């Protein structure tokens, strides 16, 4: 995830720590915002289950092509979002991420607009 960040991708912040003599990767929550003295959730939708309208078993059949079409028609700043999505796709190939699937993509939903969340499950 740090390499993805250095490559210019929008990713969740990470930190590697040792706990109980084991390395642990901490991924900062990006779906929360501070509102006054408390934390509030940002509404998110799954690419596979919500945007594609697929169930758990069919989610494996989602494609970048269909996700790109959804982005073109339903996202704010589709051109920038498509560039980010394509960059993530290429990065996943180059780093050997064999766990790239539609459930690893999501969007924030503000009640009328969709925007791509930071990448959060890059697993080479």
C-alpha positions in Angstrom: 0.0 0.0 0.0 2.9 2.3 0.6 4.3 1.5 -2.8 0.9 2.2 -4.3 0.9 5.6 -2.5 4.4 6.3 -3.9 3.1 5.4 -7.4 0.5 8.2 -7.0 -2.5 6.1 -6.2 -5.1 7.2 -3.6 -4.8 4.7 -0.8 -5.7 4.4 2.8 -2.9 5.4 5.2 -1.0 2.4 6.7 1.4 1.8 9.5 3.4 -1.4 10.3 3.8 -2.1 14.0 4.9 -5.0 16.1 2.4 -6.4 18.6 2.9 -9.7 20.6 6.1 -10.2 18.6 4.2 -10.2 15.3 4.2 -7.6 12.5 0.7 -6.1 12.2 -0.5 -3.8 9.4 -2.7 -1.0 10.6 -5.0 0.5 8.0 -6.5 3.9 8.9 -10.3 4.1 8.7 -11.2 6.4 5.8 -15.0 5.9 6.2 -15.2 8.1 9.3 -15.2 11.8 9.8 -15.0 13.8 13.0 -18.1 15.8 13.7 -17.6 18.1 16.6 -16.6 15.7 19.5 -17.7 12.4 17.9 -17.0 10.3 14.9 -19.6 9.8 12.1 -19.7 7.2 9.3 -19.4 8.2 5.7 -21.9 6.2 3.6 -20.2 3.7 1.4 -21.4 1.2 -1.2 -19.6 -1.9 -2.4 -18.8 -2.0 -6.1 -19.7 -5.7 -6.5 -22.7 -6.0 -4.3 -24.3 -2.6 -4.6 -23.1 -0.9 -7.8 -23.2 -4.1 -9.9 -26.2 -5.5 -8.0 -24.6 -8.9 -7.6 -24.8 -11.4 -4.7 -21.8 -12.9 -3.0 -21.4 -15.8 -5.4 -21.8 -13.8 -8.6 -19.4 -11.0 -7.4 -16.5 -12.9 -8.9 -17.9 -12.2 -12.4 -17.9 -8.4 -12.1 -15.5 -6.7 -14.6 -13.5 -3.5 -14.8 -15.3 -2.8 -18.1 -18.7 -2.6 -16.4 -17.3 -0.7 -13.4 -15.9 1.9 -15.9 -19.3 2.2 -17.5 -21.0 2.7 -14.1 -18.3 5.4 -13.3 -19.0 7.2 -16.6 -22.7 7.5 -15.8 -23.0 7.8 -12.0 -19.8 9.2 -10.5 -18.7 12.7 -9.9 -15.5 13.6 -11.8 -15.7 10.4 -14.0 -12.6 11.3 -16.0 -10.4 11.5 -13.0 -12.0 8.5 -11.4 -11.4 6.4 -14.5 -7.7 7.4 -14.5 -7.4 6.4 -10.9 -9.2 3.1 -11.5 -7.0 2.3 -14.5 -3.9 3.1 -12.5 -5.0 0.8 -9.8 -5.6 -2.0 -12.3 -2.1 -1.6 -13.8 -0.5 -1.3 -10.4 -2.3 -4.6 -9.3 -0.9 -6.4 -12.3 2.6 -5.0 -11.9 2.9 -5.8 -8.2 1.4 -9.3 -8.6 -1.8 -8.7 -6.7 -3.8 -11.9 -7.4 -6.6 -10.9 -5.0 -8.0 -8.1 -7.2 -11.8 -8.3 -7.4 -14.8 -6.1 -7.4 -15.3 -6.4 -3.6 -12.0 -4.6 -3.2 -13.5 -1.4 -4.7 -16.1 0.8 -3.2 -17.6 4.3 -3.4 -18.7 7.0 -1.0 -22.4 7.9 -1.4 -23.5 11.3 -0.2 -27.2 10.8 -1.0 -26.9 11.9 -4.7 -23.3 11.4 -5.8 -20.7 8.6 -5.9 -17.0 9.0 -5.5 -14.3 6.3 -5.4 -12.9 5.4 -2.0 -9.2 5.1 -1.4 -7.7 1.7 -2.3 -7.7 -0.4 0.8 -7.0 -4.1 0.0 -3.8 -4.2 -2.1 -2.3 -7.6 -1.4 0.6 -8.7 -3.7 
